[in-house]
Amino acid sequence: MTDAAPQSPMPDRLSTDPRSPHHIAALFEHDIGIRFNGKERFDVAEYCISEGWIKISAGKAVDRKGQPLMIKLKGQVEAFLRQADDTQ
């Protein structure tokens, strides 16, 4: 099938935080998938493909403003739009 390949490319950097300049609300209307070092992750708050990192929350820890503390993990990052029939 050729209709699955030509989708709009994912941005190099994307954040789930609406206060971030890297937040694109229109993309969150779709289901976004992140593969980090070959394994799919469901807890990613921000990613950067070119620099090779993701940010995830550090448990229940929060900063003094009530925002979750983030940990940056480095590795190979791949972002994609999930199809309705993806069951990975």
N, C-alpha and C positions, 0 to 999 in steps of 0.2 A: 504494500500500500504506500502510495507516495504522499498522501495527505497528512501523515504524521510528522514528516521531516520538516517542511517549511513553516515553522512557527516563528513568532517574534522571539528574538534572542533575549535571554535574561540579562539584566544589567550586571556590570562588574561588581557592584557593591549594593547591598540592599539591607535595610533594617526594619524590624517590626515596630520600633518605637516611633510614634507619630511626631515626636519633637525633633527627630533626627533629620538632617538635610538629605539623607539617603533613603528616606521613607517614600515609597511610591504607592499610594493608596489603591490605584487602579489595578496593580498587579495582585493585590490580596483578594480580589474578586475570584481569582483562580486558585487552584490547589497547587502550591509550590513544593517541590521536593529538593532536598539537599543531600548529596552524597559526600561524605568526608572520609578520605582514605579508603574508598571502595565500599563503605558501609553507610546505609541511609540513616540519617539523624532526624528526629522529630522535635528536638528541643533547641534549635538554633534561633538566636535572637537577631544576629547580624552576621553577614559574611562578606568576604572580598575574594574574588576568584584570582585576580592578578597577583595579589600579595600572599595568597594561600593561607587564609585563616578564617575561623568562625568564632563567634562569641556565644557562650551559653551561660545561663545563670548559675551562681555558686550556691546551690542548695536554697535554703530559706533565708540566707543572709541578705540584709538590706543596708543601704547607706543611710546617712542622717536625714535625707529627704524622702525616704521610704521606697526608693527605687532598688531593684535587685542588683546585687554585686555580680559582675560578669567576669568570666574567665576566658582568655583568648587561647585557642588551640591552633597550632600550625600544622599544615599538611595539605594534601591535594583536595581541592574543593570543586564540586560540580553541581550546578543549579539547573533545574529543569521544571517544566510545567507538567504536572501529573495528568494523565488521561483518566477518564472516568472508569476504565476497565483495568487500570494498573493495580495489581495485588502484591507488590513486592514487599 
